[in-house]
Amino acid sequence: MNLNYQQLLPSDFAPESRVWIYQANRIFGLIEALEVEKLLEDFAENWKSHGTPVKGFGTLFFGQFIILMADENATGVSGCSTDSSVRLIKQIEQQFNISLFDRQLLAFLVKEKIQLLPLQQLQYSVENNFIDLDTIYLNNTVGTKQELETKWMIPVKESWLAGRLNKSAGMK
C-alpha cells in the first residue's frame, strides 16, 4: 500500500487550510469510488461561501476516506458553506448506503491494510496483540492541511489513544 498521500494534496493550498476527514465504514467499490470522486470534484469546483467561490479540494483516499479542504486565505468558510459540505457527505451516505459519521470506528494500518476497529474493542485488541503503541493510527481529528500532511498517520503512542491504552491495557 502506497502511503505517500501527501503528494496528492494540492500544493497551492496554504498549510493552515481547513480540512475535514470523513471515514467510511467500508471501502467503496471501484465504480462507487469513481462516482464519489466526481461528486467531490464537482462540489469543490462549485463550493461557495455567501456567493463567493471557495478555494476547495475534495478527494477519496485509500477508497475509504473522504478529504475536503478549504483554503481560507482565498475565501473564509462560513456556517452555510460548511453545511453544504455536510449535505454532500449525507448525500453520499444515502446514495452508497455507507456510514461516514461514525466517530467510534477507529482506523489502523495493520499488515499494510486499513483495518477498522470499534472504540469499545480497543482494549481487547491491545491485549490480543492486534495493535500496540507502534501501530499506525489514522487520526481523523486533524484540522489543517499541515496536520493532514504530518499528523494524520501516526503511531498510536503519538495519538490521543495512547493515554487510553496505557490506562486500559496496562501498557507502559
DOVEXKE-962840 format. One record per residue (C-alpha): residue in three letters; x, y, z. Coordinates in steps of 0.02 Angstrom, whole numbers, plus 50000, padded with zeros to 5 digits. Last residue first. Layout:
BEGIN
<atom><res>ALA</res><xx>X</xx><yy>Y</yy><zz>Z</zz></atom>
...
// end
This chain:
BEGIN
<atom><res>LYS</res><xx>50198</xx><yy>50071</yy><zz>51480</zz></atom>
<atom><res>MET</res><xx>50045</xx><yy>49970</yy><zz>51437</zz></atom>
<atom><res>GLY</res><xx>49921</xx><yy>49920</yy><zz>51573</zz></atom>
<atom><res>ALA</res><xx>49787</xx><yy>49890</yy><zz>51445</zz></atom>
<atom><res>SER</res><xx>49654</xx><yy>50016</yy><zz>51494</zz></atom>
<atom><res>LYS</res><xx>49763</xx><yy>50152</yy><zz>51568</zz></atom>
<atom><res>ASN</res><xx>49908</xx><yy>50150</yy><zz>51447</zz></atom>
<atom><res>LEU</res><xx>49788</xx><yy>50117</yy><zz>51304</zz></atom>
<atom><res>ARG</res><xx>49680</xx><yy>50267</yy><zz>51346</zz></atom>
<atom><res>GLY</res><xx>49830</xx><yy>50379</yy><zz>51366</zz></atom>
<atom><res>ALA</res><xx>49897</xx><yy>50324</yy><zz>51197</zz></atom>
<atom><res>LEU</res><xx>49731</xx><yy>50344</yy><zz>51108</zz></atom>
<atom><res>TRP</res><xx>49751</xx><yy>50534</yy><zz>51093</zz></atom>
<atom><res>SER</res><xx>49890</xx><yy>50499</yy><zz>50969</zz></atom>
<atom><res>GLU</res><xx>50080</xx><yy>50492</yy><zz>50974</zz></atom>
<atom><res>LYS</res><xx>50087</xx><yy>50316</yy><zz>51052</zz></atom>
<atom><res>VAL</res><xx>49961</xx><yy>50257</yy><zz>50921</zz></atom>
<atom><res>PRO</res><xx>50093</xx><yy>50287</yy><zz>50788</zz></atom>
<atom><res>ILE</res><xx>50042</xx><yy>50423</yy><zz>50666</zz></atom>
<atom><res>MET</res><xx>49952</xx><yy>50436</yy><zz>50501</zz></atom>
<atom><res>TRP</res><xx>49857</xx><yy>50600</yy><zz>50502</zz></atom>
<atom><res>LYS</res><xx>49989</xx><yy>50702</yy><zz>50593</zz></atom>
<atom><res>THR</res><xx>50111</xx><yy>50769</yy><zz>50462</zz></atom>
<atom><res>GLU</res><xx>50021</xx><yy>50802</yy><zz>50298</zz></atom>
<atom><res>LEU</res><xx>49847</xx><yy>50811</yy><zz>50372</zz></atom>
<atom><res>GLU</res><xx>49914</xx><yy>50923</yy><zz>50510</zz></atom>
<atom><res>GLN</res><xx>49985</xx><yy>51042</yy><zz>50379</zz></atom>
<atom><res>LYS</res><xx>49821</xx><yy>51038</yy><zz>50282</zz></atom>
<atom><res>THR</res><xx>49726</xx><yy>51085</yy><zz>50438</zz></atom>
<atom><res>GLY</res><xx>49601</xx><yy>51006</yy><zz>50558</zz></atom>
<atom><res>VAL</res><xx>49668</xx><yy>50835</yy><zz>50605</zz></atom>
<atom><res>THR</res><xx>49537</xx><yy>50736</yy><zz>50701</zz></atom>
<atom><res>ASN</res><xx>49540</xx><yy>50590</yy><zz>50578</zz></atom>
<atom><res>ASN</res><xx>49697</xx><yy>50519</yy><zz>50660</zz></atom>
<atom><res>LEU</res><xx>49733</xx><yy>50365</yy><zz>50557</zz></atom>
<atom><res>TYR</res><xx>49829</xx><yy>50257</yy><zz>50680</zz></atom>
<atom><res>ILE</res><xx>49991</xx><yy>50169</yy><zz>50636</zz></atom>
<atom><res>THR</res><xx>50033</xx><yy>50030</yy><zz>50759</zz></atom>
<atom><res>ASP</res><xx>50183</xx><yy>50074</yy><zz>50869</zz></atom>
<atom><res>LEU</res><xx>50085</xx><yy>50081</yy><zz>51032</zz></atom>
<atom><res>ASP</res><xx>50010</xx><yy>49909</yy><zz>51000</zz></atom>
<atom><res>ILE</res><xx>49875</xx><yy>49832</yy><zz>50890</zz></atom>
<atom><res>PHE</res><xx>49809</xx><yy>49657</yy><zz>50862</zz></atom>
<atom><res>ASN</res><xx>49915</xx><yy>49598</yy><zz>51007</zz></atom>
<atom><res>ASN</res><xx>49772</xx><yy>49510</yy><zz>51099</zz></atom>
<atom><res>GLU</res><xx>49775</xx><yy>49629</yy><zz>51248</zz></atom>
<atom><res>VAL</res><xx>49786</xx><yy>49776</yy><zz>51128</zz></atom>
<atom><res>SER</res><xx>49637</xx><yy>49721</yy><zz>51026</zz></atom>
<atom><res>TYR</res><xx>49534</xx><yy>49683</yy><zz>51181</zz></atom>
<atom><res>GLN</res><xx>49570</xx><yy>49858</yy><zz>51249</zz></atom>
<atom><res>LEU</res><xx>49517</xx><yy>49941</yy><zz>51086</zz></atom>
<atom><res>GLN</res><xx>49357</xx><yy>49841</yy><zz>51062</zz></atom>
<atom><res>GLN</res><xx>49244</xx><yy>49981</yy><zz>51128</zz></atom>
<atom><res>LEU</res><xx>49322</xx><yy>50101</yy><zz>51003</zz></atom>
<atom><res>PRO</res><xx>49259</xx><yy>49996</yy><zz>50858</zz></atom>
<atom><res>LEU</res><xx>49404</xx><yy>49939</yy><zz>50748</zz></atom>
<atom><res>LEU</res><xx>49430</xx><yy>49967</yy><zz>50564</zz></atom>
<atom><res>GLN</res><xx>49580</xx><yy>49894</yy><zz>50473</zz></atom>
<atom><res>ILE</res><xx>49674</xx><yy>49982</yy><zz>50335</zz></atom>
<atom><res>LYS</res><xx>49795</xx><yy>49861</yy><zz>50256</zz></atom>
<atom><res>GLU</res><xx>49986</xx><yy>49850</yy><zz>50251</zz></atom>
<atom><res>LYS</res><xx>49992</xx><yy>49720</yy><zz>50390</zz></atom>
<atom><res>VAL</res><xx>49890</xx><yy>49831</yy><zz>50507</zz></atom>
<atom><res>LEU</res><xx>49861</xx><yy>50015</yy><zz>50470</zz></atom>
<atom><res>PHE</res><xx>49731</xx><yy>50074</yy><zz>50594</zz></atom>
<atom><res>ALA</res><xx>49560</xx><yy>50154</yy><zz>50580</zz></atom>
<atom><res>LEU</res><xx>49443</xx><yy>50189</yy><zz>50726</zz></atom>
<atom><res>LEU</res><xx>49254</xx><yy>50175</yy><zz>50724</zz></atom>
<atom><res>GLN</res><xx>49177</xx><yy>50275</yy><zz>50867</zz></atom>
<atom><res>ARG</res><xx>49172</xx><yy>50431</yy><zz>50758</zz></atom>
<atom><res>ASP</res><xx>49038</xx><yy>50353</yy><zz>50648</zz></atom>
<atom><res>PHE</res><xx>48993</xx><yy>50495</yy><zz>50529</zz></atom>
<atom><res>LEU</res><xx>49030</xx><yy>50420</yy><zz>50357</zz></atom>
<atom><res>SER</res><xx>48914</xx><yy>50270</yy><zz>50354</zz></atom>
<atom><res>ILE</res><xx>48877</xx><yy>50187</yy><zz>50186</zz></atom>
<atom><res>ASN</res><xx>48721</xx><yy>50151</yy><zz>50085</zz></atom>
<atom><res>PHE</res><xx>48801</xx><yy>50222</yy><zz>49927</zz></atom>
<atom><res>GLN</res><xx>48672</xx><yy>50356</yy><zz>49884</zz></atom>
<atom><res>GLN</res><xx>48622</xx><yy>50385</yy><zz>50064</zz></atom>
<atom><res>GLU</res><xx>48797</xx><yy>50409</yy><zz>50133</zz></atom>
<atom><res>ILE</res><xx>48849</xx><yy>50510</yy><zz>49980</zz></atom>
<atom><res>GLN</res><xx>48701</xx><yy>50627</yy><zz>50008</zz></atom>
<atom><res>LYS</res><xx>48749</xx><yy>50644</yy><zz>50192</zz></atom>
<atom><res>ILE</res><xx>48926</xx><yy>50692</yy><zz>50138</zz></atom>
<atom><res>LEU</res><xx>48857</xx><yy>50821</yy><zz>50015</zz></atom>
<atom><res>ARG</res><xx>48741</xx><yy>50893</yy><zz>50148</zz></atom>
<atom><res>VAL</res><xx>48892</xx><yy>50908</yy><zz>50264</zz></atom>
<atom><res>SER</res><xx>48983</xx><yy>51007</yy><zz>50130</zz></atom>
<atom><res>SER</res><xx>48834</xx><yy>51124</yy><zz>50110</zz></atom>
<atom><res>ASP</res><xx>48828</xx><yy>51150</yy><zz>50298</zz></atom>
<atom><res>THR</res><xx>49011</xx><yy>51205</yy><zz>50294</zz></atom>
<atom><res>SER</res><xx>48965</xx><yy>51333</yy><zz>50162</zz></atom>
<atom><res>CYS</res><xx>48820</xx><yy>51395</yy><zz>50268</zz></atom>
<atom><res>GLY</res><xx>48924</xx><yy>51404</yy><zz>50427</zz></atom>
<atom><res>SER</res><xx>49054</xx><yy>51509</yy><zz>50337</zz></atom>
<atom><res>VAL</res><xx>49216</xx><yy>51462</yy><zz>50252</zz></atom>
<atom><res>GLY</res><xx>49330</xx><yy>51611</yy><zz>50225</zz></atom>
<atom><res>THR</res><xx>49387</xx><yy>51645</yy><zz>50048</zz></atom>
<atom><res>ALA</res><xx>49564</xx><yy>51647</yy><zz>49974</zz></atom>
<atom><res>ASN</res><xx>49666</xx><yy>51630</yy><zz>50133</zz></atom>
<atom><res>GLU</res><xx>49528</xx><yy>51512</yy><zz>50189</zz></atom>
<atom><res>ASP</res><xx>49598</xx><yy>51371</yy><zz>50085</zz></atom>
<atom><res>ALA</res><xx>49461</xx><yy>51240</yy><zz>50100</zz></atom>
<atom><res>MET</res><xx>49493</xx><yy>51054</yy><zz>50108</zz></atom>
<atom><res>LEU</res><xx>49379</xx><yy>50902</yy><zz>50100</zz></atom>
<atom><res>ILE</res><xx>49451</xx><yy>50728</yy><zz>50120</zz></atom>
<atom><res>ILE</res><xx>49340</xx><yy>50575</yy><zz>50101</zz></atom>
<atom><res>PHE</res><xx>49424</xx><yy>50421</yy><zz>50172</zz></atom>
<atom><res>GLN</res><xx>49383</xx><yy>50243</yy><zz>50114</zz></atom>
<atom><res>GLY</res><xx>49448</xx><yy>50204</yy><zz>49940</zz></atom>
<atom><res>PHE</res><xx>49626</xx><yy>50233</yy><zz>50003</zz></atom>
<atom><res>PHE</res><xx>49599</xx><yy>50421</yy><zz>49989</zz></atom>
<atom><res>LEU</res><xx>49444</xx><yy>50500</yy><zz>49911</zz></atom>
<atom><res>THR</res><xx>49459</xx><yy>50680</yy><zz>49856</zz></atom>
<atom><res>GLY</res><xx>49394</xx><yy>50855</yy><zz>49882</zz></atom>
<atom><res>PHE</res><xx>49476</xx><yy>51024</yy><zz>49860</zz></atom>
<atom><res>GLY</res><xx>49412</xx><yy>51198</yy><zz>49886</zz></atom>
<atom><res>LYS</res><xx>49457</xx><yy>51378</yy><zz>49851</zz></atom>
<atom><res>VAL</res><xx>49285</xx><yy>51440</yy><zz>49899</zz></atom>
<atom><res>PRO</res><xx>49189</xx><yy>51541</yy><zz>49770</zz></atom>
<atom><res>THR</res><xx>49096</xx><yy>51692</yy><zz>49839</zz></atom>
<atom><res>GLY</res><xx>48906</xx><yy>51681</yy><zz>49847</zz></atom>
<atom><res>HIS</res><xx>48899</xx><yy>51684</yy><zz>50038</zz></atom>
<atom><res>SER</res><xx>49030</xx><yy>51547</yy><zz>50043</zz></atom>
<atom><res>LYS</res><xx>49032</xx><yy>51445</yy><zz>49884</zz></atom>
<atom><res>TRP</res><xx>49087</xx><yy>51271</yy><zz>49831</zz></atom>
<atom><res>ASN</res><xx>49062</xx><yy>51247</yy><zz>49643</zz></atom>
<atom><res>GLU</res><xx>49230</xx><yy>51170</yy><zz>49593</zz></atom>
<atom><res>ALA</res><xx>49245</xx><yy>51080</yy><zz>49760</zz></atom>
<atom><res>PHE</res><xx>49071</xx><yy>51004</yy><zz>49741</zz></atom>
<atom><res>ASP</res><xx>49102</xx><yy>50946</yy><zz>49563</zz></atom>
<atom><res>GLU</res><xx>49267</xx><yy>50864</yy><zz>49614</zz></atom>
<atom><res>LEU</res><xx>49187</xx><yy>50782</yy><zz>49765</zz></atom>
<atom><res>LEU</res><xx>49041</xx><yy>50713</yy><zz>49663</zz></atom>
<atom><res>LYS</res><xx>49163</xx><yy>50651</yy><zz>49529</zz></atom>
<atom><res>GLU</res><xx>49274</xx><yy>50566</yy><zz>49659</zz></atom>
<atom><res>VAL</res><xx>49118</xx><yy>50485</yy><zz>49735</zz></atom>
<atom><res>GLU</res><xx>49066</xx><yy>50416</yy><zz>49564</zz></atom>
<atom><res>LEU</res><xx>49240</xx><yy>50345</yy><zz>49534</zz></atom>
<atom><res>ALA</res><xx>49241</xx><yy>50269</yy><zz>49708</zz></atom>
<atom><res>GLU</res><xx>49070</xx><yy>50190</yy><zz>49679</zz></atom>
<atom><res>ILE</res><xx>49131</xx><yy>50111</yy><zz>49517</zz></atom>
<atom><res>LEU</res><xx>49284</xx><yy>50041</yy><zz>49605</zz></atom>
<atom><res>GLY</res><xx>49192</xx><yy>49983</yy><zz>49762</zz></atom>
<atom><res>PHE</res><xx>49199</xx><yy>50099</yy><zz>49912</zz></atom>
<atom><res>ILE</res><xx>49292</xx><yy>50027</yy><zz>50060</zz></atom>
<atom><res>ARG</res><xx>49188</xx><yy>50006</yy><zz>50217</zz></atom>
<atom><res>ASN</res><xx>49135</xx><yy>50105</yy><zz>50370</zz></atom>
<atom><res>ALA</res><xx>49183</xx><yy>50263</yy><zz>50278</zz></atom>
<atom><res>GLN</res><xx>49295</xx><yy>50391</yy><zz>50361</zz></atom>
<atom><res>TYR</res><xx>49254</xx><yy>50575</yy><zz>50336</zz></atom>
<atom><res>ILE</res><xx>49400</xx><yy>50694</yy><zz>50353</zz></atom>
<atom><res>TRP</res><xx>49378</xx><yy>50883</yy><zz>50359</zz></atom>
<atom><res>VAL</res><xx>49523</xx><yy>51000</yy><zz>50325</zz></atom>
<atom><res>ARG</res><xx>49545</xx><yy>51188</yy><zz>50343</zz></atom>
<atom><res>SER</res><xx>49690</xx><yy>51269</yy><zz>50251</zz></atom>
<atom><res>GLU</res><xx>49826</xx><yy>51317</yy><zz>50377</zz></atom>
<atom><res>PRO</res><xx>49966</xx><yy>51248</yy><zz>50267</zz></atom>
<atom><res>ALA</res><xx>49905</xx><yy>51360</yy><zz>50125</zz></atom>
<atom><res>PHE</res><xx>49842</xx><yy>51275</yy><zz>49967</zz></atom>
<atom><res>ASP</res><xx>49946</xx><yy>51286</yy><zz>49807</zz></atom>
<atom><res>SER</res><xx>50025</xx><yy>51114</yy><zz>49829</zz></atom>
<atom><res>PRO</res><xx>49858</xx><yy>51024</yy><zz>49812</zz></atom>
<atom><res>LEU</res><xx>49866</xx><yy>50857</yy><zz>49902</zz></atom>
<atom><res>LEU</res><xx>49913</xx><yy>50702</yy><zz>49803</zz></atom>
<atom><res>GLN</res><xx>50097</xx><yy>50714</yy><zz>49853</zz></atom>
<atom><res>GLN</res><xx>50043</xx><yy>50699</yy><zz>50034</zz></atom>
<atom><res>TYR</res><xx>49961</xx><yy>50529</yy><zz>50001</zz></atom>
<atom><res>ASN</res><xx>50128</xx><yy>50439</yy><zz>50006</zz></atom>
<atom><res>LEU</res><xx>50055</xx><yy>50287</yy><zz>50094</zz></atom>
<atom><res>ASN</res><xx>50072</xx><yy>50167</yy><zz>49947</zz></atom>
<atom><res>MET</res><xx>50000</xx><yy>50000</yy><zz>50000</zz></atom>
// end
